[in-house]
Every structure is written in structure tokens, then in C-alpha cells.
Amino acid sequence: MKLKFLLPFLFAVPAMAQTTVKQDAAIKQMGDEVSAQNIEAIVRKLVSFKTRHTLSDTTSKTTGIGAARNWIKAEYERYAAASGGRMKVEFDTFTQPSGGRIGKPTVLKNVLATLKGSDPSDTRVYIVSGHYDSRVNNVMDSASVAPGAVDDASGTAVSMEIARVMAKRSFPATIIFMAVVGEEQGLNGSTNVAKRALAEKWNIDAVLNNDIVGNTYGMDNGIKNNTTVRVFSEGVPSIAAKDARMITSLINNGGENDSPSRLLARYVKEVGERYVGHLDVKMVYRRDRFLRGGDQTPFLQNGFTAVRFTEMNEDFTRQHQDIRKEKGIDYGDLPDFADYPYIQKVARMNLSVLANLALAPAQPQNVGVSTSGLTNKTTLKWEEPKAGKKPAGYYILMRETINPYWERKIFVTGNEYTSEYSKDNYFFAVQAVDADGHESLAVYPKPVR
């Protein structure tokens, strides 16, 4: 079976991602429906609750974390009305014990809107997340006004707005649109979901965490940048800390720059830039910002593939600040300082990646590179996905070891490929693709005899 429009070879310009071949009109249409005005309305509504501190009021209808989460759930339910019963909305409720930044046992609630996949045999799950709690200077201050417009009403708005758009469509795989609580108190909400996912054996293929994606001004450097977003991805997998064999394999065979999360980051760059104009997805080779963390971390620590999106240059006069004016400088994470067309771009990037993944075949299985003999060639072998739709074919991805992005994409229809280029000099991966060009995540091969 031949692809309708994809070329057998795709060459990258040095230091840039692959050249776009063609967009899926349906994905492009969904992206066009993402509204900067809706995003601004969501952010301003979240700010209107005065504080969304995790330990703030849960009984008021207008103020505090309780009012905020009830409104978020109601909005998701409103979007779900257009899904034909496919989207279900729930509170993920749990009791966080006292300790750290939680002064006493507290009932916390994440909000999950699950758009069930249309293919019963396709168990893949994709998650997009933002945290809806906020804070000021004192992380234990649950009473002061804490607008949290950019940190992280912006990320919550991304999850909510693309849920509104995507609820009207059908995808073979399942997508969960999530607003989590307790990020500022210690990643409480995301930790609960990650542990639940592990215990319930969710087949999570990717987690996209949006945290601080609404500012385009750099505090220290004065740079105004509304075209760049960072994607943070870990190299050595977090779970390798529990598995010495994984570290040994990385030492012996390489691949520390081809962890599942880093392969996801490359995918985000390629697909995001395919669909969103004037957007540079900047890969950052860290799990998160220096000595900091986010809601992707618990998923990584539980063995799932996850990345974090964050604006390129941060304004720290807006983050974790009491609202005040000091030495002529305004402080506070207020909605007037957010860049809503920029958040719209980030939302469109998230949507295009989720849609392309959820429409694509699942990853090829048991991808291996032959090591049975000494040769300057490279033989790759794999098995087709065990569930979901059958791929139209596969891409062999290839790049030099010093390059960050894939340089060649070679389309094949079988389950084996031999390259004239040596595995000693190049990195390879394999991804499944359907007849419309939707690609799965790539899989880095393991040595096999």
C-alpha cells in the first residue's frame, strides 16, 4: 500500500527540523478553531477566583480552589455535550497526607475530561495537562490574592480550549484533557494521576505538560519573543535510577539522547512546526529548568513518556509574587501581562501533536538492530503494532550521531530494512505511518542477534 502523498526520502536542512511535506486538512482546521479570545476568557475567569492556592477555600462559590475546580469541571462538561457521549468528565479525588507543603491531610481534586477512542482495540492514551493552582511569595499563604494568570492558568487554558475543539471529533486513541491541583505544593495532583495510571495499567503513549506558556517578555534580557516555545525532555530516563541494566545498556549502546521523552520532543518539533506558523519549538536537553520541576516529572518517574512546554524567556516579576509595586516595578501574575495570541500558538501546537498521534497507528513493536555479524551495513527488524489499525508502512529515521534532528526519512512497507550506512556512524529509529501520513512516535532499536 502506497502513501497518498509522502515522499520516500526527506532531507533536513542542518540545525532545522524536517521539511514539511503536507498538512492534514482536518488537523489544520482544528488548529484554526483554537481561539485566543476563548483562551483569554478562561484565564481571566480563573484569575477571578482571587486565589487558587491548593489549601484555599473549598466552600465558596466565587473564591478559592473549590470554586475554581467546580467551574473547570462545568466547562469541560459543556464541551463534552458536543462529543456524542464520548467525552466523560470526572474529579480525580484523593486525600493528600500532611507533610512538606501540605499542613494537614487535605482532600484534593484533579479535573479529567476523557475523550474515549473510537477503536476498541486501540488502548493508547494521550494526556495534555496544565495545573490550575496558584501561589504568591509564601508558598503556604492560602489567603492572599494569587492570580496565577501565566503560572498556570495559561497551561490550564491550553488543555481546556483544545478539549473544546477536539471533543467534536473522533480519534482511534483516547485523549485525556487534564487540569491538576497541587503543583506548587509538591506535584501532588500529577503524582496521584501517574500512580493511578500505573496501578490501572493505562497504556499512556505520551504526556504533554503545559506550565508557564503565556508570557513573551524576558525579565533580565528585555527580549520580546512570541515565536519560540521550549520543550524540555530528559535524556537518561528517570526510571533508570531503579534499573542498573538500563544504565549499562546506555553506556554500551548509546541512546542517551534517544530516550522515549526525547523522541517525543523531536516529534513535537516536527509536527508542531508543520501546523503552526511562526513557531520555533526549541528542544532543551533537560527534564526541566535548572533545579526545578513540573507535572511531567511524576509520569517520568513512573515509566511514562512525558515532556514539558514552557515559554522561552520568563518574567520572574510575575511568578510566585505578591501583587505590589516596588521601586517602580510592578509584581504579580496578572492577566493583563499575558500574551494570548502566543498561548493560542502553544495550544495549536499541542492540538496538532495530539491529533496526529491519536490518528496514527501505534508504535512498531520489538524494534531491533542486528548485531549478528561484523558489517558496515545496518539491518533493522520490527513487528507491526499488536492493536489498532494496521500501518500503511514505516519510516526508517536516520541521523548522524552529532545531530539533534532526524536527517532522513525512508518509507518502507515490510518489517525489515538494511541500510548501506553503518550503525556505528548513525542513529536509527522506526515509526509506523498510515495512508494519510499520520506518524506514530519513533522507537529506538535495541541490539538483537
DORO-403215 format. One record per residue (C-alpha): x, y, z; residue in one letter. Coordinates in nm, 2 decimals, decimal comma. Example, Ala and Ser with C-alpha at 12.3 -4.5 7.8 and 13.67 -1.06 7.14 Angstrom:
<nodes>
NODE      x      y      z r
NODE   1,23  -0,45   0,78 A
NODE   1,37  -0,11   0,71 S
</nodes>
This chain:
<nodes>
NODE      x      y      z r
NODE   0,00   0,00   0,00 M
NODE   0,14   0,34  -0,10 K
NODE   0,11   0,66   0,09 L
NODE  -0,11   0,91  -0,07 K
NODE   0,14   1,20  -0,06 F
NODE   0,46   1,12   0,13 L
NODE   0,79   1,11  -0,04 L
NODE   1,03   0,82   0,01 P
NODE   1,31   1,04   0,13 F
NODE   1,31   1,35   0,34 L
NODE   1,62   1,55   0,40 F
NODE   1,66   1,81   0,67 A
NODE   1,84   2,14   0,65 V
NODE   2,13   2,14   0,90 P
NODE   2,01   2,26   1,25 A
NODE   1,65   2,26   1,14 M
NODE   1,37   2,00   1,16 A
NODE   1,24   1,81   0,86 Q
NODE   1,08   1,99   0,57 T
NODE   0,70   1,97   0,57 T
NODE   0,55   1,75   0,30 V
NODE   0,18   1,81   0,36 K
NODE  -0,06   1,90   0,63 Q
NODE  -0,37   1,71   0,72 D
NODE  -0,66   1,95   0,64 A
NODE  -0,87   1,82   0,93 A
NODE  -0,59   1,88   1,18 I
NODE  -0,52   2,22   1,03 K
NODE  -0,90   2,31   1,06 Q
NODE  -0,90   2,20   1,43 M
NODE  -0,60   2,43   1,49 G
NODE  -0,77   2,72   1,32 D
NODE  -1,06   2,68   1,56 E
NODE  -0,84   2,74   1,86 V
NODE  -0,94   3,09   1,98 S
NODE  -0,71   3,34   2,15 A
NODE  -1,03   3,51   2,28 Q
NODE  -1,16   3,19   2,44 N
NODE  -0,82   3,14   2,60 I
NODE  -0,82   3,49   2,74 E
NODE  -1,17   3,44   2,88 A
NODE  -1,06   3,12   3,05 I
NODE  -0,75   3,28   3,20 V
NODE  -0,95   3,58   3,33 R
NODE  -1,22   3,36   3,47 K
NODE  -0,96   3,16   3,66 L
NODE  -0,80   3,48   3,79 V
NODE  -1,14   3,60   3,91 S
NODE  -1,14   3,34   4,19 F
NODE  -0,88   3,56   4,36 K
NODE  -0,67   3,27   4,47 T
NODE  -0,64   2,91   4,36 R
NODE  -0,40   2,81   4,63 H
NODE  -0,43   2,44   4,69 T
NODE  -0,51   2,49   5,05 L
NODE  -0,76   2,78   5,00 S
NODE  -1,14   2,79   5,04 D
NODE  -1,33   2,49   4,91 T
NODE  -1,69   2,60   5,00 T
NODE  -1,73   2,95   4,85 S
NODE  -1,89   2,96   4,50 K
NODE  -1,68   3,26   4,40 T
NODE  -1,34   3,24   4,57 T
NODE  -1,07   2,98   4,62 G
NODE  -0,97   2,64   4,48 I
NODE  -1,31   2,48   4,53 G
NODE  -1,49   2,74   4,31 A
NODE  -1,21   2,71   4,05 A
NODE  -1,23   2,34   4,02 R
NODE  -1,61   2,33   4,00 N
NODE  -1,60   2,59   3,72 W
NODE  -1,33   2,39   3,53 I
NODE  -1,54   2,07   3,56 K
NODE  -1,85   2,25   3,44 A
NODE  -1,67   2,39   3,14 E
NODE  -1,53   2,05   3,04 Y
NODE  -1,89   1,91   3,08 E
NODE  -2,01   2,19   2,85 R
NODE  -1,75   2,09   2,59 Y
NODE  -1,84   1,72   2,64 A
NODE  -2,20   1,79   2,53 A
NODE  -2,07   1,81   2,17 A
NODE  -1,89   1,47   2,19 S
NODE  -2,19   1,25   2,14 G
NODE  -2,13   1,08   2,48 G
NODE  -1,76   1,01   2,40 R
NODE  -1,62   1,26   2,65 M
NODE  -1,66   1,19   3,02 K
NODE  -1,56   1,44   3,29 V
NODE  -1,47   1,35   3,64 E
NODE  -1,30   1,47   3,96 F
NODE  -0,99   1,26   4,04 D
NODE  -1,03   1,29   4,41 T
NODE  -0,77   1,19   4,67 F
NODE  -0,65   1,28   5,02 T
NODE  -0,30   1,43   5,03 Q
NODE  -0,14   1,34   5,37 P
NODE   0,03   1,61   5,57 S
NODE   0,39   1,67   5,50 G
NODE   0,61   1,92   5,31 G
NODE   0,39   2,20   5,18 R
NODE   0,07   2,03   5,30 I
NODE   0,00   2,13   5,66 G
NODE  -0,27   1,88   5,73 K
NODE  -0,44   1,59   5,54 P
NODE  -0,64   1,76   5,26 T
NODE  -0,89   1,64   5,00 V
NODE  -0,76   1,74   4,66 L
NODE  -0,93   1,72   4,32 K
NODE  -0,79   1,70   3,97 N
NODE  -1,03   1,75   3,68 V
NODE  -1,01   1,50   3,40 L
NODE  -1,20   1,51   3,07 A
NODE  -1,15   1,18   2,88 T
NODE  -1,23   1,16   2,51 L
NODE  -1,27   0,79   2,46 K
NODE  -1,10   0,65   2,15 G
NODE  -1,33   0,51   1,87 S
NODE  -1,13   0,19   1,82 D
NODE  -1,20  -0,07   2,09 P
NODE  -0,87  -0,25   2,01 S
NODE  -0,66   0,07   2,04 D
NODE  -0,57   0,11   2,41 T
NODE  -0,33   0,41   2,37 R
NODE  -0,38   0,71   2,59 V
NODE  -0,26   1,06   2,54 Y
NODE  -0,26   1,32   2,81 I
NODE  -0,24   1,70   2,79 V
NODE  -0,21   1,89   3,12 S
NODE  -0,19   2,22   3,30 G
NODE  -0,21   2,29   3,67 H
NODE  -0,48   2,52   3,80 Y
NODE  -0,35   2,60   4,14 D
NODE  -0,16   2,93   4,21 S
NODE   0,06   3,09   4,48 R
NODE   0,23   3,41   4,59 V
NODE   0,57   3,45   4,76 N
NODE   0,49   3,25   5,06 N
NODE   0,40   2,90   4,93 V
NODE   0,19   2,84   5,24 M
NODE  -0,01   3,16   5,21 D
NODE  -0,36   3,04   5,11 S
NODE  -0,54   3,37   5,17 A
NODE  -0,37   3,64   4,97 S
NODE  -0,47   3,72   4,61 V
NODE  -0,28   3,49   4,38 A
NODE  -0,39   3,55   4,02 P
NODE  -0,17   3,28   3,86 G
NODE  -0,25   3,41   3,51 A
NODE   0,06   3,27   3,34 V
NODE   0,16   3,02   3,61 D
NODE  -0,05   2,83   3,53 D
NODE  -0,39   2,95   3,41 A
NODE  -0,22   2,96   3,07 S
NODE  -0,15   2,59   3,07 G
NODE  -0,49   2,51   3,21 T
NODE  -0,64   2,72   2,93 A
NODE  -0,45   2,52   2,67 V
NODE  -0,59   2,20   2,80 S
NODE  -0,95   2,34   2,82 M
NODE  -0,95   2,52   2,48 E
NODE  -0,82   2,22   2,28 I
NODE  -1,07   2,00   2,46 A
NODE  -1,35   2,22   2,34 R
NODE  -1,22   2,19   1,98 V
NODE  -1,14   1,82   1,99 M
NODE  -1,45   1,70   2,17 A
NODE  -1,64   1,74   1,84 K
NODE  -1,41   1,50   1,66 R
NODE  -1,34   1,13   1,69 S
NODE  -0,99   0,96   1,72 F
NODE  -0,90   0,59   1,74 P
NODE  -0,70   0,65   2,06 A
NODE  -0,81   0,81   2,39 T
NODE  -0,71   1,16   2,48 I
NODE  -0,73   1,30   2,84 I
NODE  -0,75   1,67   2,89 F
NODE  -0,64   1,74   3,25 M
NODE  -0,62   2,02   3,50 A
NODE  -0,43   1,92   3,80 V
NODE  -0,40   2,06   4,15 V
NODE  -0,12   2,09   4,40 G
NODE   0,17   2,15   4,16 E
NODE   0,30   2,44   4,37 E
NODE   0,27   2,23   4,69 Q
NODE   0,48   1,94   4,56 G
NODE   0,33   1,80   4,23 L
NODE   0,05   1,64   4,43 N
NODE  -0,21   1,61   4,16 G
NODE   0,01   1,48   3,88 S
NODE   0,16   1,23   4,12 T
NODE  -0,18   1,09   4,21 N
NODE  -0,27   1,05   3,84 V
NODE   0,06   0,90   3,75 A
NODE   0,03   0,64   4,03 K
NODE  -0,33   0,57   3,93 R
NODE  -0,23   0,52   3,57 A
NODE   0,04   0,28   3,67 L
NODE  -0,19   0,08   3,91 A
NODE  -0,47   0,07   3,65 E
NODE  -0,23  -0,01   3,37 K
NODE  -0,32   0,28   3,14 W
NODE  -0,14   0,25   2,81 N
NODE   0,00   0,60   2,81 I
NODE   0,19   0,68   2,49 D
NODE   0,27   1,05   2,57 A
NODE   0,21   1,32   2,83 V
NODE   0,22   1,69   2,73 L
NODE   0,26   1,92   3,03 N
NODE   0,20   2,29   2,97 N
NODE   0,33   2,51   3,26 D
NODE   0,40   2,88   3,22 I
NODE   0,32   2,92   2,85 V
NODE   0,17   3,27   2,84 G
NODE   0,45   3,53   2,87 N
NODE   0,67   3,65   2,59 T
NODE   0,90   3,90   2,77 Y
NODE   1,23   3,82   2,93 G
NODE   1,28   3,99   3,26 M
NODE   1,65   4,02   3,26 D
NODE   1,73   4,04   2,89 N
NODE   1,44   4,25   2,77 G
NODE   1,38   4,01   2,48 I
NODE   1,03   4,01   2,34 K
NODE   0,98   3,67   2,18 N
NODE   0,64   3,54   2,07 N
NODE   0,76   3,28   1,83 T
NODE   0,95   3,03   2,05 T
NODE   0,84   2,77   2,30 V
NODE   1,07   2,54   2,49 R
NODE   1,01   2,16   2,51 V
NODE   1,20   2,00   2,80 F
NODE   1,29   1,63   2,77 S
NODE   1,50   1,40   2,98 E
NODE   1,79   1,20   2,83 G
NODE   1,86   0,93   3,08 V
NODE   1,52   0,80   3,18 P
NODE   1,41   0,87   3,54 S
NODE   1,33   0,51   3,59 I
NODE   1,69   0,41   3,51 A
NODE   1,77   0,51   3,87 A
NODE   1,59   0,19   3,97 K
NODE   1,73  -0,03   3,69 D
NODE   2,11  -0,06   3,66 A
NODE   2,07  -0,27   3,34 R
NODE   1,92   0,03   3,17 M
NODE   2,23   0,24   3,26 I
NODE   2,46  -0,04   3,14 T
NODE   2,27  -0,06   2,81 S
NODE   2,30   0,32   2,76 L
NODE   2,67   0,30   2,83 I
NODE   2,73   0,01   2,59 N
NODE   2,49   0,10   2,31 N
NODE   2,43   0,48   2,32 G
NODE   2,08   0,62   2,31 G
NODE   2,10   0,85   2,60 E
NODE   1,99   1,12   2,35 N
NODE   1,71   0,90   2,22 D
NODE   1,51   0,83   2,53 S
NODE   1,13   0,80   2,47 P
NODE   1,08   1,15   2,60 S
NODE   1,35   1,29   2,38 R
NODE   1,20   1,11   2,08 L
NODE   0,87   1,27   2,18 L
NODE   1,03   1,61   2,19 A
NODE   1,16   1,57   1,83 R
NODE   0,81   1,46   1,73 Y
NODE   0,66   1,77   1,89 V
NODE   0,91   1,99   1,70 K
NODE   0,84   1,83   1,36 E
NODE   0,46   1,82   1,39 V
NODE   0,42   2,14   1,58 G
NODE   0,61   2,34   1,33 E
NODE   0,43   2,16   1,05 R
NODE   0,10   2,31   1,16 Y
NODE   0,17   2,63   1,34 V
NODE   0,32   2,92   1,16 G
NODE   0,59   3,14   1,31 H
NODE   0,66   2,89   1,58 L
NODE   1,01   2,76   1,67 D
NODE   0,99   2,46   1,90 V
NODE   1,32   2,48   2,09 K
NODE   1,44   2,15   2,23 M
NODE   1,60   2,18   2,57 V
NODE   1,80   1,87   2,68 Y
NODE   1,69   1,88   3,05 R
NODE   1,40   1,72   3,23 R
NODE   1,30   2,07   3,34 D
NODE   1,45   2,41   3,41 R
NODE   1,77   2,41   3,63 F
NODE   1,69   2,27   3,97 L
NODE   1,32   2,30   3,91 R
NODE   1,04   2,05   3,83 G
NODE   0,69   2,02   3,69 G
NODE   0,40   1,79   3,65 D
NODE   0,57   1,58   3,38 Q
NODE   0,81   1,45   3,65 T
NODE   0,58   1,20   3,83 P
NODE   0,49   1,05   3,50 F
NODE   0,86   1,01   3,40 L
NODE   0,93   0,86   3,74 Q
NODE   0,66   0,60   3,69 N
NODE   0,80   0,50   3,35 G
NODE   0,58   0,70   3,12 F
NODE   0,69   0,92   2,83 T
NODE   0,64   1,29   2,90 A
NODE   0,77   1,64   2,82 V
NODE   0,71   1,99   2,94 R
NODE   0,63   2,31   2,74 F
NODE   0,74   2,65   2,88 T
NODE   0,77   3,00   2,73 E
NODE   1,12   3,09   2,60 M
NODE   1,20   3,38   2,83 N
NODE   1,04   3,41   3,17 E
NODE   0,94   3,72   3,36 D
NODE   1,01   3,64   3,73 F
NODE   0,84   3,96   3,84 T
NODE   0,52   3,77   3,76 R
NODE   0,59   3,43   3,90 Q
NODE   0,52   3,34   4,27 H
NODE   0,48   3,71   4,35 Q
NODE   0,27   3,91   4,59 D
NODE   0,08   4,18   4,40 I
NODE   0,27   4,50   4,47 R
NODE   0,48   4,79   4,33 K
NODE   0,84   4,80   4,45 E
NODE   1,10   5,06   4,33 K
NODE   0,88   5,14   4,03 G
NODE   0,84   4,78   3,93 I
NODE   0,50   4,60   3,92 D
NODE   0,49   4,25   4,06 Y
NODE   0,22   3,99   4,03 G
NODE   0,10   3,73   3,78 D
NODE  -0,18   3,94   3,64 L
NODE  -0,38   3,87   3,33 P
NODE  -0,30   4,20   3,16 D
NODE   0,05   4,08   3,12 F
NODE  -0,02   3,76   2,94 A
NODE   0,02   3,72   2,56 D
NODE  -0,30   3,54   2,44 Y
NODE  -0,21   3,50   2,07 P
NODE   0,11   3,33   2,19 Y
NODE  -0,09   3,09   2,42 I
NODE  -0,30   3,03   2,11 Q
NODE   0,01   2,91   1,92 K
NODE   0,11   2,68   2,20 V
NODE  -0,24   2,54   2,21 A
NODE  -0,24   2,48   1,84 R
NODE   0,10   2,30   1,87 M
NODE  -0,05   2,08   2,15 N
NODE  -0,35   2,00   1,94 L
NODE  -0,16   1,92   1,62 S
NODE   0,07   1,68   1,81 V
NODE  -0,22   1,51   1,99 L
NODE  -0,43   1,47   1,68 A
NODE  -0,15   1,34   1,47 N
NODE  -0,06   1,08   1,73 L
NODE  -0,42   0,98   1,81 A
NODE  -0,49   0,93   1,44 L
NODE  -0,17   0,74   1,37 A
NODE  -0,11   0,37   1,40 P
NODE   0,05   0,25   1,73 A
NODE   0,43   0,22   1,75 Q
NODE   0,61  -0,07   1,58 P
NODE   0,69  -0,35   1,83 Q
NODE   1,02  -0,51   1,92 N
NODE   1,24  -0,28   1,71 V
NODE   1,59  -0,42   1,69 G
NODE   1,92  -0,37   1,51 V
NODE   2,10  -0,68   1,40 S
NODE   2,44  -0,74   1,57 T
NODE   2,48  -1,10   1,44 S
NODE   2,79  -1,02   1,24 G
NODE   3,06  -0,75   1,17 L
NODE   2,94  -0,53   0,89 T
NODE   2,93  -0,17   0,77 N
NODE   2,56  -0,20   0,69 K
NODE   2,27  -0,17   0,93 T
NODE   1,98  -0,41   0,94 T
NODE   1,67  -0,32   1,13 L
NODE   1,38  -0,55   1,21 K
NODE   1,05  -0,49   1,38 W
NODE   0,69  -0,62   1,43 E
NODE   0,37  -0,44   1,34 E
NODE   0,16  -0,29   1,62 P
NODE  -0,03  -0,55   1,82 K
NODE  -0,36  -0,34   1,83 A
NODE  -0,53  -0,07   1,64 G
NODE  -0,52  -0,01   1,27 K
NODE  -0,26  -0,17   1,05 K
NODE   0,01   0,07   0,93 P
NODE   0,04   0,15   0,56 A
NODE   0,41   0,13   0,61 G
NODE   0,70   0,25   0,83 Y
NODE   0,96   0,53   0,83 Y
NODE   1,32   0,45   0,89 I
NODE   1,46   0,76   1,06 L
NODE   1,83   0,83   1,04 M
NODE   2,08   1,10   1,15 R
NODE   2,44   1,15   1,23 E
NODE   2,53   1,10   1,59 T
NODE   2,62   1,46   1,64 I
NODE   2,29   1,60   1,50 N
NODE   1,98   1,67   1,71 P
NODE   1,72   1,61   1,45 Y
NODE   1,64   1,33   1,20 W
NODE   1,80   1,39   0,87 E
NODE   1,64   1,12   0,66 R
NODE   1,30   0,95   0,65 K
NODE   1,29   0,64   0,43 I
NODE   0,95   0,48   0,36 F
NODE   0,92   0,10   0,36 V
NODE   0,63  -0,14   0,36 T
NODE   0,80  -0,45   0,51 G
NODE   0,92  -0,54   0,86 N
NODE   1,29  -0,53   0,78 E
NODE   1,53  -0,28   0,62 Y
NODE   1,90  -0,28   0,55 T
NODE   2,09   0,04   0,51 S
NODE   2,42   0,10   0,34 E
NODE   2,51   0,33   0,63 Y
NODE   2,67   0,19   0,94 S
NODE   2,50   0,17   1,28 K
NODE   2,84   0,28   1,42 D
NODE   2,82   0,61   1,25 N
NODE   2,45   0,69   1,26 Y
NODE   2,15   0,67   1,49 F
NODE   1,83   0,50   1,36 F
NODE   1,47   0,47   1,47 A
NODE   1,15   0,33   1,32 V
NODE   0,80   0,47   1,33 Q
NODE   0,47   0,35   1,19 A
NODE   0,26   0,56   0,94 V
NODE  -0,09   0,54   0,79 D
NODE  -0,20   0,61   0,44 A
NODE  -0,28   0,97   0,53 D
NODE   0,07   1,04   0,67 G
NODE   0,00   1,03   1,05 H
NODE   0,31   0,90   1,22 E
NODE   0,35   0,72   1,54 S
NODE   0,62   0,80   1,79 L
NODE   0,96   0,67   1,68 A
NODE   1,12   0,37   1,85 V
NODE   1,49   0,35   1,91 Y
NODE   1,62   0,00   1,83 P
NODE   1,77  -0,25   2,07 K
NODE   2,06  -0,47   1,97 P
NODE   1,95  -0,83   1,87 V
NODE   2,13  -1,13   1,74 R
</nodes>
